[in-house]
Amino acid sequence: MSEMKTVETEMKAIVFQLLDEEYGVDVHQVRSIERIQEITRVPRTPSFVKGVINLRGIVTPIIDLRSRFDLEEASYTEETRIVIVNANDLEVGMIVDSANDVIDVPADTVEPAPKVVGGIEAEYLDGVAKLEKRLLILLNLEKVLNPEEIIALRQFKETNE
């Protein structure tokens, strides 16, 4: 019985960085973490949609989280990663500065997100976890890609498979 309670009161999160902030995404939504690779640009898409990659035979749309959150852009480095996530039944790659950690996030450390955290509006956030010596911003992937953008990406993906 106590094992069930643990499952309900804790989540595992993949931790990644943008600028000087740490963000987390539920490990169940993450498919893989890839090195940056050549991205094919797609016309008539929002500026934060960098294009698509062919990931093991699957066309995967790629978004730049810095652009999505109106943060300053940066050059890609050896640390830059593409976090492949599943949002609303669509696999999408998110370009992040680095991704290198999986941590347990106890539910009692998560607080509702303030209106703005690290320059990012609360609508994109599930909350903020106050952990020992670190603050983890938890993303709501369904909001990071709004429904209209998901439909546009799905239509592109379907016509190119």
Summary of the structure (lengths in Angstrom):
residues: 161
radius of gyration: 15.9
end to end distance: 46.2
largest distance: 53.2
contacts: 453
relative contact order: 0.22
helix: 24%
strand: 48%
